[in-house]
Amino acid sequence: MFDISAQLNEAVKRFGIMEETKGYVFKTEIAPDLLVRGDRDKIDRVIYNLMGNAMNYTGEDKLVTVRCYADGNAARVEIEDTGKGMTEEELHTVWDKYYRLAQDKRRVVGSGLGLSIVKSILELHKTTFGVDSEKGKGSVFWFTLPLI
């Protein structure tokens, strides 16, 4: 059991150096005091990977939005970028190991394992997760954890 709201706020603070040095903008819409069931350290890895992914793919405005709110009996976490978005075909392969969007292979830094690690951790938690994206309008990666 842990406070996902506090954990998300801490993660945004950790990325604060990127606001100062690289011009990223982190917008938060995080409901307070959402206690969830899960492995805090593993979920921290999920958050870190999703935020890093959003930073890699966000648009010229460098905006990353982090949301968390109660959705029925679960907390829903959403991390949104303002990038180019994905096609339907790309949505089906984005969770695969070493997958990268074709147009960003040179610009993006990383091993290509981030989203496959996210998928593995969330599958271990037996929870729902996904990505909503529209070509030209960015992407929202999301997952849920049961509220206590």
DAHUCOR-V133263 format. One record per residue. PSI is psi as a letter, one per 40 degrees, with the letter a starting at -180 (999 if undefined). D_LAST is the distance of its C-alpha to the last C-alpha in Angstrom with 2 decimals. Layout:
PSI&D_LAST  PSI&D_LAST
//
This chain:
h&7.70  i&9.23  h&9.87  d&11.13  d&13.12  d&15.01  d&15.63  d&17.14  d&19.23  d&20.48  d&21.46  d&23.40  d&25.14  d&26.16  e&27.80  d&29.53  d&32.69  d&33.05  d&33.26  d&36.01  d&37.96  e&37.53  e&36.82  i&33.36  h&31.36  h&27.56  h&26.09  i&22.46  g&20.43  h&17.03  i&14.75  i&13.79  f&10.74  h&8.18  h&5.64  i&5.38  h&6.52  i&10.29  h&13.60  d&14.05  d&17.82  d&18.05  d&15.94  d&18.23  d&21.11  d&19.89  d&19.69  d&23.04  d&24.71  d&23.68  d&24.84  d&28.03  d&28.65  d&28.32  d&30.76  d&33.17  e&33.33  i&32.94  a&36.01  d&38.74  e&36.60  f&34.33  h&31.29  h&27.78  h&24.93  h&21.31  i&18.77  h&15.03  i&13.56  h&11.03  g&12.62  b&11.56  e&8.20  i&8.50  h&9.60  h&13.30  h&15.45  h&19.18  h&22.13  h&25.41  i&29.01  f&32.22  a&34.30  e&36.47  a&33.79  i&34.25  i&36.22  d&34.85  d&36.38  d&34.78  d&31.30  d&31.82  e&32.86  d&30.82  e&28.39  i&31.45  h&32.59  e&35.17  h&34.93  i&35.88  h&37.04  d&40.81  e&41.74  e&39.71  d&40.72  d&42.83  d&40.84  h&37.44  h&36.86  i&34.81  e&34.92  e&33.65  e&30.86  d&27.97  d&26.62  d&27.29  d&25.21  d&22.34  d&22.77  d&22.87  d&19.69  d&17.72  d&19.47  d&18.45  e&14.75  f&15.79  i&14.52  i&16.60  i&18.75  a&22.15  h&24.74  h&26.39  i&29.85  h&33.15  h&36.39  e&37.47  e&34.23  a&31.81  i&28.60  h&24.85  h&22.84  i&19.23  i&16.18  i&12.65  i&9.48  h&6.55  i&3.81  999&0.00
//
